[in-house]
């Protein structure tokens, strides 16, 4: 499930790393950037929820026409947990916030957000170039996303193979790909893949970058 987005001709496009409930930190960053909700767009790499203080508010960002997010493994855990699967795994990995909320409300908001989240975005930027966004680990060839298999989906949500092996092989068929999932000290490149999860929930550093800045790093 990939969603393709045309060039934003009216405003600027930005991308943000894993939010993990850090709603206030995001709002502060957007204010600093003078983000214009009328014309600008913000793309997220998934993991809007868990660990931080404001998971419900971060999920509710999906109601805004300027906010877009791919699915993350934490959303996947939560969806499964609320269906009776992976409950203990979710609780051990930041899902305890749900115990302070009304479960039907959480289930409703989460399912609405989940249905609106693709596994990947492909966004047109200046010069006819294209930037992809997935949560964890991109495929070797971007075209694999057009024939989504369970194996590919699992890699997109959970894998850290590229980062663990230091693989700098470019992803074929796309100019650049932005990912989260793996916490890094500062945004970094491996080939044409940019890692932007700087661990906001414990480092207090949330990365928000202009989308076209990624291409400048190549």
C-alpha positions as CSV (number, residue, x, y, z in Angstrom):
1,X,0.0,0.0,0.0
2,X,1.8,3.0,-1.3
3,X,0.4,6.5,-1.7
4,X,1.8,9.0,-4.2
5,X,1.7,12.7,-3.6
6,X,2.0,15.4,-6.2
7,X,4.4,18.4,-5.9
8,X,3.3,21.0,-3.4
9,X,3.2,24.1,-5.5
10,X,1.7,26.4,-2.8
11,X,3.9,25.8,0.2
12,X,6.7,23.7,1.8
13,X,6.9,20.0,2.6
14,X,8.5,18.8,5.8
15,X,9.2,15.4,7.4
16,X,9.3,14.5,11.1
17,X,10.9,11.6,12.9
18,X,9.1,9.2,15.3
19,X,6.9,11.3,17.5
20,X,6.2,8.7,20.3
21,X,3.6,11.0,22.0
22,X,5.7,14.1,21.9
23,X,2.9,16.4,20.7
24,X,4.0,19.6,22.5
25,X,7.5,19.2,21.2
26,X,6.2,18.9,17.7
27,X,4.0,22.0,18.0
28,X,7.0,23.9,19.3
29,X,9.1,22.8,16.4
30,X,6.5,23.8,13.9
31,X,6.1,27.2,15.5
32,X,9.8,27.8,15.2
33,X,9.7,26.8,11.5
34,X,6.7,29.1,11.0
35,X,4.8,26.1,9.5
36,X,1.8,27.3,7.6
37,X,-1.1,24.9,7.9
38,X,-2.9,26.5,5.0
39,X,-0.2,25.5,2.4
40,X,2.6,23.5,4.0
41,X,2.5,19.7,4.5
42,X,4.1,17.5,7.2
43,X,5.0,13.9,6.6
44,X,5.7,11.5,9.5
45,X,7.7,8.3,9.5
46,X,5.2,6.5,11.8
47,X,5.3,5.6,15.5
48,X,3.1,8.5,16.5
49,X,2.2,6.8,19.7
50,X,3.7,5.2,22.9
51,X,6.3,6.2,25.4
52,X,5.7,9.9,25.4
53,X,3.0,11.8,27.2
54,X,0.4,12.6,24.5
55,X,-0.3,9.6,22.3
56,X,-4.0,10.4,21.7
57,X,-3.1,14.0,20.6
58,X,-0.5,12.6,18.2
59,X,-3.0,10.2,16.7
60,X,-5.5,13.0,16.3
61,X,-3.0,14.8,14.1
62,X,-4.3,12.5,11.4
63,X,-7.5,14.5,11.3
64,X,-5.6,17.5,9.9
65,X,-5.4,18.0,6.1
66,X,-1.8,19.1,6.4
67,X,-0.5,16.0,8.3
68,X,0.4,12.6,6.7
69,X,2.0,9.6,8.3
70,X,3.0,6.1,7.2
71,X,2.3,3.2,9.5
72,X,4.8,2.4,12.2
73,X,5.4,-0.8,14.2
74,X,4.0,0.8,17.3
75,X,0.7,1.5,15.5
76,X,0.8,-2.1,14.3
77,X,1.3,-3.4,17.9
78,X,-1.5,-1.2,19.2
79,X,-4.0,-2.3,16.5
80,X,-3.2,-6.0,17.2
81,X,-3.3,-5.5,21.0
82,X,-6.7,-4.0,20.9
83,X,-7.9,-7.0,18.9
84,X,-6.6,-9.3,21.6
85,X,-3.1,-10.0,20.2
86,X,0.4,-8.8,21.2
87,X,-1.1,-7.1,24.4
88,X,1.9,-7.9,26.6
89,X,4.4,-6.9,23.9
90,X,2.6,-3.6,23.5
91,X,2.5,-2.9,27.2
92,X,6.2,-3.6,27.6
93,X,7.0,-1.3,24.7
94,X,5.3,1.9,25.7
95,X,1.6,1.1,25.4
96,X,0.7,1.6,29.1
97,X,-0.8,5.0,28.3
98,X,-3.9,3.2,27.1
99,X,-4.7,2.2,30.7
100,X,-5.4,5.9,31.5
101,X,-7.8,6.3,28.5
102,X,-11.2,5.2,27.5
103,X,-10.5,2.0,25.5
104,X,-13.4,2.4,23.0
105,X,-12.2,6.0,22.3
106,X,-8.6,4.7,21.8
107,X,-9.8,1.9,19.5
108,X,-11.9,4.3,17.4
109,X,-9.2,7.0,17.0
110,X,-6.5,4.4,16.4
111,X,-8.5,2.5,13.8
112,X,-9.4,5.7,11.9
113,X,-5.7,6.7,11.9
114,X,-4.5,3.3,10.9
115,X,-6.9,3.2,7.9
116,X,-5.6,6.5,6.7
117,X,-1.9,5.5,7.0
118,X,-0.3,3.9,3.9
119,X,2.8,1.7,4.3
120,X,4.8,4.1,2.1
121,X,4.6,7.6,0.6
122,X,6.2,8.7,-2.6
123,X,6.3,12.4,-2.9
124,X,7.2,14.6,-5.8
125,X,9.7,17.4,-5.0
126,X,11.3,20.1,-7.2
127,X,13.0,19.1,-10.4
128,X,10.7,16.1,-10.9
129,X,12.6,14.1,-8.3
130,X,10.8,11.7,-5.9
131,X,11.3,11.1,-2.2
132,X,9.9,8.0,-0.5
133,X,9.0,7.5,3.2
134,X,8.7,4.2,5.0
135,X,8.9,3.5,8.7
136,X,11.8,1.1,9.2
137,X,13.7,-0.5,6.3
138,X,13.1,0.2,2.5
139,X,13.2,-2.5,-0.1
140,X,16.2,-2.9,-2.4
141,X,14.0,-1.8,-5.3
142,X,11.2,0.8,-4.8
143,X,9.1,-1.1,-7.3
144,X,8.6,-3.9,-4.8
145,X,6.1,-1.7,-3.0
146,X,3.7,-2.0,-6.0
147,X,3.4,-5.8,-5.3
148,X,3.2,-5.8,-1.5
149,X,3.9,-9.1,0.2
150,X,3.7,-9.9,3.8
151,X,7.5,-10.2,3.9
152,X,8.0,-6.7,2.4
153,X,5.4,-5.3,4.8
154,X,7.2,-6.8,7.8
155,X,10.5,-5.3,6.7
156,X,8.9,-1.9,6.2
157,X,7.6,-1.9,9.8
158,X,10.2,-3.8,11.8
159,X,13.6,-4.4,10.1
160,X,16.8,-2.6,11.0
161,X,19.0,-4.7,8.6
162,X,20.3,-1.8,6.5
163,X,21.4,0.2,9.6
164,X,22.9,-2.8,11.4
165,X,25.0,-3.8,8.4
166,X,25.9,-0.3,7.4
167,X,24.5,-1.0,3.9
168,X,25.1,2.0,1.6
169,X,23.6,0.5,-1.5
170,X,21.1,3.0,-3.0
171,X,17.4,1.9,-3.1
172,X,16.7,1.5,-6.8
173,X,14.0,3.5,-8.5
174,X,13.7,6.4,-6.1
175,X,15.9,9.5,-5.5
176,X,15.9,9.2,-1.7
177,X,14.0,7.4,1.1
178,X,13.4,8.7,4.6
179,X,13.0,6.3,7.5
180,X,12.6,6.3,11.3
181,X,12.4,3.3,13.7
182,X,16.2,3.2,14.5
183,X,17.3,5.9,16.9
184,X,20.4,7.8,15.7
185,X,22.4,10.6,17.4
186,X,21.7,13.0,14.5
187,X,20.1,12.5,11.1
188,X,22.4,10.4,8.9
189,X,22.6,8.9,5.4
190,X,23.2,5.3,4.3
191,X,23.3,5.5,0.5
192,X,20.2,7.4,-0.4
193,X,18.4,6.5,2.8
194,X,18.1,9.1,5.5
195,X,17.5,8.2,9.2
196,X,15.7,10.9,11.2
197,X,14.5,9.2,14.4
198,X,16.6,11.1,17.0
199,X,14.7,9.6,20.0
200,X,12.5,12.5,21.0
201,X,10.8,10.6,23.8
202,X,14.1,10.3,25.8
203,X,16.6,12.6,24.2
204,X,14.1,15.5,23.8
205,X,15.4,16.0,20.3
206,X,12.7,15.8,17.6
207,X,14.0,16.1,14.0
208,X,11.8,18.1,11.6
209,X,13.4,18.7,8.2
210,X,12.4,20.3,4.9
211,X,11.7,17.4,2.5
212,X,14.0,18.7,-0.3
213,X,16.9,19.0,2.2
214,X,17.2,15.2,2.1
215,X,18.2,15.4,-1.6
216,X,20.9,18.0,-0.7
217,X,22.5,15.5,1.5
218,X,23.1,13.0,-1.3
